[in-house]
Amino acid sequence: MVKNILKVTMLIIFSIILISPAIAQEWEFIGLEGEKIQSIVVDPDNDDIIYVGSANYYNDIFGIGGIFKTIDGGANWDTLLTGWIDVLKLVMHPMDANILYAALGGSDFSQPGIVKTTNSGSTWFRAESGIYVDLETFVYDIGIDPLNPDTLYAGTGGFYGGWLYKSYDSGASWHRILYEILDTNMHSIAIDPFNTQTVYLGTSGLGRLFKTTNGGNNWNMTTIPVCGGVISLAIDDDNPLVIYAGGFHNPEFSDSGSVYRSADSCLTWTPSVIEGTIPNQIVIHPEINNMIYVSCMQGVLYSNDAATTWTLMNEGLENIHVRALAINFLGDQLYCGTTAGAYRRSNEISIEDIVTEGIGFFLLRQNYPNPFYYQTMIPYSLTKGGRVTLSIVNATGQKVKTLVNSLYHGSGDHAILWDGTDHAGQAVAAGTYFYRLQAKSEVQTRRLILLK
């Protein structure tokens, strides 16, 4: 309970920051000098717990490659796994921060594939049974079903291309799917957070992006115009019809890239060219979904208009070749990894960004904890007083409970507790629910998960 109160306090503090003027900010070095960092994961319950995956440099005295962890925000780092390994991607279990998976590339010194920990990195074991890997075929990306984390997807690639695999048992065994692709690398995987049967796969083949709506049994291919290969994918958690893809802007000029935006689940795409660089990773702000961040060889760029225009934010970076990028649960801290180590930056948002987002009367925040077992706190902020309703609805749209119904609700920061019961006070079944806030003519909806 104390932890929940502290988290809500942090949310309220962050809401104050949201309506304050922007101040000068710089990246702060937090360690791992010389490591070629390719992936960063932040514990959603504790921003001081950070996991980093790096690649080996072969003949360099630095950068032997490995998985590293800090529990004090970067003051000290523990080496969890090393030995000239090449960590391409780290992913954390959406409901248990003790469980992580690492996608490993190939090298002359270590076997590619997947390793897994169930005890916060103390021990690791192989978890790629059924996946074909060798020194020229390795795992690029891993996707975890956020509603059923026993289900995973893994994409491989190499000199001769790769394949897509699926696991139903938390990585204990894998089965190959999408057989028709043989000559392209599976670079990126994204899963719809509302309907996890919908999965997107970005490949290296001339802008080819694949989509399934039945968990991988059938796939449809779409080609993103003037895209030479899809390197990264990101889905808007509030509106999963909105998808961002990062890739080569033109297959003939591989030094230029674009962030492509689709607002209709991949039917049409709008490119936003980033000259002279290729987007390595795309991150969407958890509270303000028009705030987009990109890591690339030019550093870190951000857009406050849904990937229409871009601004560099490299102040304090010793090396601007950024591959890894992450944001914390509240969205007030950014993390990046370069060939010079790991960095953190305060991510205060100015009032101009809020105005650009078009939030006129309120901002509905993510509940915490999420997922939850017994109770969860729902925070929200009102810029003006007025009529407000806040309701819980189930996956079919039926109203479960009304938490707030006020003819006049005062402005400011608010938070309300939901204990997982319906309007009659009876406990509801475990599953996915939505909380919907309406103030005047505006409506916002977010997703929460109740566990039993």
C-alpha positions, 0 to 999 in steps of 0.5 A: 500500500505504501508503494502504491501511495508513493507511486501516485505521489510521483504521478501527481508530481509529474502532472505538475511538471507537465504544465510547467515551462520547459527547462534546459536538460542534458543527458547524464552518463550513468556507466558502462563506458566502452560497452556497445549498448543495443538494448535497455529495459527499465523495471516499471515498478522501480526506475533505479533497476535498469537492465542493459544488453551490449554487443562485443567488439571482437578485438577491442579491449572494451565492449566484450558484450553482456547483460548488465544490471543496476539497482541504484540508477547507474551508480553501480553495475553488476555483470549478469552474463558475459563472454563475448556475447552479442545481445540484440534485444532485452524484453521483460515479462509484462506481469513479472519483472523478475522474468527477462528474455535476451535475443542473442546474435552470433559471434565466434565466441558464443552461441546465438539464440535466446536466454531467459532468467526467472530470478532478475538475472541471477541465473540464465538458461537457454530458451530457444529449443526448436529455433534454428540458429548458427553463426550466421543465423541469429535472433533479432527480436522477441515479442511477448503477448501482454495478456497471455505472457506464455505466448511469445514470438521470435524473429531470426535473420542472417546471411540467408534470411530468417524465419518467425517462430512462436512459443506457447510455453514461455520459451520452453519450445518453439514452432516455426510459422510464416513458412513462405518467407525465406530470403529476408530477416525478421527485424521487428515484432509488435503485438496489439495490446487490445487484441493480441491475436493481431501481430505485426512483423517488420522485415528487411525485404523492400518495406515488407510488413506482415500482419496476422489477426489470428495469432499467426495462422494466416498473414497478409503482406503490406508494402510500405512505399519507398521503404527499403526495410522495416527495422523497428515498430511501435504501436500506440497503446491508447489507439492500436490503429496507430502504428509507427515503422522505422526503416530505410527511406529508399533501398538505393540510399541506405544512409537515409531513413524515415519514420512511417506512420499509419493511422488505419492499421497498416492500410496507408502510410505517411513517411517522415524523412530523417536525412542521413540516418536510419531509425534504430528504435521508436518509443512512444511517450506513455502519457502523451501519444503524439510524443515520439522518440527515435534513436539513430546514428545522429543521436536521439530525436523527438517529435511532439506532433506524431512524427511530422517534424523532428528535433535533436536532443543530444545535449550531454551525449559523448557519442551520438550513435544511439541504438538503444532507447527506453522510457520509464513508466511515468514518462519522465525519464529517458534512457539511451545506450551508445558505444560510449555507455549508458545515459539518462535524461530528465524528460520534463514536458512543456505546456507547448507539448500539451497544447500540441496534443490537444488536451483541453480539459483533462489528462487520463493517466495509466493506472498503477499497479497494472496488472493488479490483483486486488486494487489499483489507483487511477490518476487523472488531471483536470485543467478546468472544473466541470461535469466528469464521469469515470467508469469501468467497462469490460471488453465487450463495452458493458459498463461494470462500475461508475467510479466518478459521476460529478455534476461539477468536479474541481480542477487539479490532480485527482486519483481514485481507487478501484477494488475490482468489484462491480456496481453491486460490490461483487468481485469481477472476473480476471481479464482486460477492462477499460476505464473511461473518463468523460469531461464535457465533450472529451473522452479518453480511455485506457486499458487495465488488467485484473489478475486473480 
